[in-house]
Amino acid sequence: MLKGIPSILSPELLKILMEMGHGDEIVIGDGNFPAAALANRLVRCDGHGVPELLDAILALFPLDSFVEAPAALMEVVAGSEAGTPPIWATYTELVEKQEPTYNGIEYVERFAFYERAKSAYAIVATSESALYANIILKKGVIA
């Protein structure tokens, strides 16, 4: 354990966050996300939800301020009756809490999201049960 480091962040995840450079992306996937099939580097965070991990990661992880949207969510599939996932409001609150000047969140079509995830630096697999709870973060710099 270290002072000031959220205990939910494993040594493996901390190492990956430190290794990532400006412009690298990390995916935090919900329990339904095909993380193992898509990941170059897979970090298992079984038993945890996305919001608690997102909050802990954003406490240490600068978002890219040079792009239009440093965070991306998987769009709800057209024709689905899911509506707007309530968890998205939670994500917006968490991002705004840690990065008050961030540029926004983009919405990416499901299969385009999967393709983008394939090139991510790492994918974090969670036990999140909310639907459409996947998020991609693009790393920025410490000024």
C-alpha positions in Angstrom: 0.0 0.0 0.0 1.0 3.6 -0.7 -0.2 6.9 0.6 -2.5 8.7 -1.7 -3.0 5.8 -4.1 -6.6 4.5 -4.3 -6.5 0.9 -2.9 -8.7 -0.4 -5.7 -5.8 0.2 -8.2 -3.8 -3.0 -8.3 0.0 -2.9 -8.9 -0.5 -4.3 -12.4 -3.0 -1.5 -13.3 -0.8 1.2 -11.7 2.2 -0.1 -13.8 0.1 0.2 -17.0 -1.2 3.7 -16.2 2.5 4.7 -15.6 3.7 3.1 -18.8 1.1 4.8 -21.0 2.1 7.8 -22.9 0.3 10.9 -24.3 -2.4 9.8 -26.7 -2.5 6.2 -25.5 -6.0 4.8 -24.7 -7.3 2.5 -22.0 -10.7 0.8 -22.0 -12.6 0.1 -18.9 -15.1 -2.6 -19.9 -18.3 -3.8 -18.3 -18.9 -7.5 -17.4 -20.3 -8.2 -20.9 -17.4 -6.6 -22.8 -15.3 -9.1 -24.8 -12.1 -7.8 -23.0 -10.0 -11.0 -23.3 -10.8 -11.4 -27.0 -9.8 -7.8 -27.8 -7.0 -6.9 -25.4 -3.3 -6.4 -26.1 -2.9 -6.1 -22.4 -5.7 -7.3 -20.1 -6.1 -6.3 -16.5 -8.7 -8.2 -14.5 -10.6 -6.2 -11.9 -13.2 -8.8 -11.1 -15.7 -7.9 -8.3 -15.4 -4.2 -9.1 -17.7 -1.8 -11.0 -16.7 0.7 -13.6 -17.6 3.9 -11.6 -15.3 3.0 -8.6 -12.4 2.2 -11.0 -13.0 5.2 -13.2 -12.9 7.5 -10.2 -9.7 6.0 -8.9 -8.0 6.0 -12.3 -9.0 9.6 -13.0 -7.5 10.7 -9.7 -4.1 9.9 -11.2 -4.7 9.9 -15.0 -4.6 13.2 -17.0 -7.1 13.3 -19.9 -5.9 14.5 -23.2 -6.7 18.2 -23.6 -5.6 18.4 -27.2 -8.4 16.2 -28.6 -12.1 17.0 -29.2 -13.2 14.3 -26.7 -10.8 12.5 -24.4 -13.4 10.0 -23.3 -15.6 7.7 -25.4 -18.7 5.7 -24.7 -20.3 2.8 -26.7 -23.4 4.1 -28.3 -26.7 2.3 -27.6 -27.5 0.0 -30.5 -30.1 1.5 -32.9 -33.5 0.1 -32.2 -32.6 -1.0 -28.7 -35.1 -0.1 -26.0 -32.3 0.5 -23.5 -32.6 4.3 -23.7 -29.9 6.5 -22.3 -27.9 4.3 -19.8 -28.2 5.9 -16.3 -24.5 5.1 -15.7 -23.5 7.7 -18.3 -24.5 10.5 -16.0 -22.3 9.0 -13.3 -19.4 8.9 -15.7 -19.9 12.5 -16.7 -19.9 13.6 -13.0 -16.7 11.6 -12.3 -14.9 13.0 -15.3 -16.0 16.6 -14.5 -14.9 16.1 -10.8 -11.4 15.2 -11.8 -11.0 17.1 -15.1 -13.3 20.2 -14.9 -11.9 21.6 -18.2 -12.2 18.4 -20.2 -13.5 18.8 -23.8 -16.4 16.3 -23.7 -17.4 12.7 -24.3 -17.9 11.1 -27.7 -20.3 8.3 -28.5 -18.9 5.5 -30.7 -20.9 2.9 -32.6 -20.7 -0.6 -31.1 -18.4 -2.3 -33.7 -16.3 0.8 -34.1 -15.8 0.8 -30.4 -14.6 -2.8 -30.5 -12.2 -1.9 -33.3 -10.9 1.0 -31.3 -10.5 -1.2 -28.2 -8.3 -3.6 -30.2 -5.7 -0.8 -30.5 -6.0 0.4 -26.9 -2.9 0.2 -24.7 -4.9 -2.0 -22.3 -8.3 -3.2 -21.4 -9.6 -3.4 -17.8 -12.2 -6.1 -17.3 -14.7 -5.4 -14.6 -17.8 -7.1 -13.1 -20.0 -4.0 -13.9 -23.5 -5.2 -14.6 -24.9 -2.0 -16.1 -25.5 -2.1 -19.9 -23.4 0.1 -22.2 -21.0 0.8 -19.3 -17.8 0.7 -21.4 -15.6 3.7 -21.5 -12.3 4.6 -23.3 -10.0 7.2 -21.9 -7.2 9.0 -23.8 -4.2 9.9 -21.7 -2.9 13.5 -21.7 0.1 15.1 -20.1 0.9 16.5 -16.7 1.5 20.3 -17.2 
